[in-house]
Amino acid sequence: MNMSLSRIVKAAPLRRTTLAMALGALGAAPAAHADWNNQSIVKTGERQHGIHIQGSDPGGVRTASGTTIKVSGRQAQGILLENPAAELQFRNGSVTSSGQLSDDGIRRFLGTVTVKAG
């Protein structure tokens, strides 16, 4: 049975109402959080971030489990949380970040920082 959407909508008012409610619910759904679980994130370059939760992102708890993050480059950061209402639970993963960071306008190589959780 191959019925077009317009024929289904015209067929019955109840179906039209149900369809409108379903489409409205889809449009009003909150944005999904990125899935970082069991991911390998490798980035190189200036101001690269492995996981970045911006100030404009919704608050709440996010989880990264079994995630490996490796970033390098000037002002690169493995994890950057800019939203004070956001929380990141990082489990069974590792973060390695290396490159130059800016310190009062003076760039200098600060080496590599490695954080392991688990």
C-alpha positions in Angstrom: 0.0 0.0 0.0 1.7 3.2 -1.2 -0.2 6.3 0.2 1.3 9.7 0.0 1.6 11.8 3.1 -1.0 14.3 1.8 -3.5 11.5 1.3 -2.9 10.2 4.8 -3.3 13.7 6.3 -6.6 14.3 4.3 -7.9 10.9 5.2 -8.9 11.6 8.8 -8.7 14.5 11.2 -7.5 12.2 14.0 -4.5 11.1 11.9 -3.8 14.7 11.0 -3.8 15.7 14.7 -1.6 12.7 15.6 0.8 13.5 12.8 1.1 17.2 13.9 1.7 16.2 17.5 4.4 13.7 16.4 6.1 16.3 14.2 5.9 18.9 16.9 7.5 16.6 19.4 10.3 15.9 17.0 10.9 19.6 16.5 10.9 20.4 20.2 13.3 17.6 21.2 16.4 18.9 23.0 19.7 18.7 21.2 21.5 15.5 21.8 24.9 15.6 23.6 27.9 14.4 21.7 28.7 10.7 22.3 32.4 10.5 23.4 32.1 7.0 24.9 34.8 4.6 23.6 36.1 7.2 21.1 39.6 8.0 20.1 39.9 11.8 19.6 43.1 13.0 17.9 43.5 16.6 16.9 46.5 18.7 15.9 46.6 22.4 15.3 46.0 25.8 16.9 43.3 26.0 19.5 42.1 22.5 19.0 40.0 20.8 21.8 39.3 17.1 22.3 36.1 17.7 24.2 34.7 21.3 24.3 31.6 22.2 26.2 30.9 25.8 25.3 29.2 28.4 27.5 26.2 28.4 25.1 25.7 24.6 25.4 23.1 23.4 27.9 24.2 22.6 31.4 23.9 19.1 32.9 26.0 16.0 33.2 27.8 14.4 30.3 29.9 11.2 30.4 33.0 10.1 28.5 33.9 6.5 29.3 36.8 4.7 27.7 37.8 7.8 25.8 41.3 8.5 24.6 42.1 12.1 23.8 45.4 13.3 22.2 45.7 16.9 21.2 48.8 19.0 20.1 49.4 22.5 18.9 49.5 26.0 20.1 46.8 26.5 22.8 45.5 23.0 22.3 43.4 21.6 25.2 42.3 18.1 25.8 39.1 19.1 27.7 37.7 22.6 27.8 34.6 23.2 29.9 33.4 26.8 29.5 29.9 26.3 30.9 29.8 26.4 34.8 26.5 24.5 34.8 28.0 21.6 32.8 29.7 18.6 34.3 31.9 16.0 32.6 32.3 12.6 34.2 35.4 11.1 32.6 36.0 7.4 33.3 38.6 4.8 32.2 40.2 7.1 29.7 43.3 9.2 29.1 44.0 12.7 28.0 47.4 13.8 26.5 47.9 17.4 25.5 51.1 19.1 24.3 52.1 22.3 22.6 52.6 25.9 23.4 50.4 27.8 25.8 50.2 31.6 26.1 51.3 33.1 29.4 50.8 36.9 29.6 51.3 37.2 25.9 54.6 35.2 25.9 54.5 31.9 24.2 56.6 29.1 25.6 56.7 25.4 25.3 55.3 23.8 28.5 55.8 20.2 27.7 53.2 17.4 27.8 50.6 16.9 30.4 49.0 13.5 30.7 46.0 12.7 32.9 44.8 9.2 33.3 41.5 8.3 35.0 40.2 4.9 35.9 
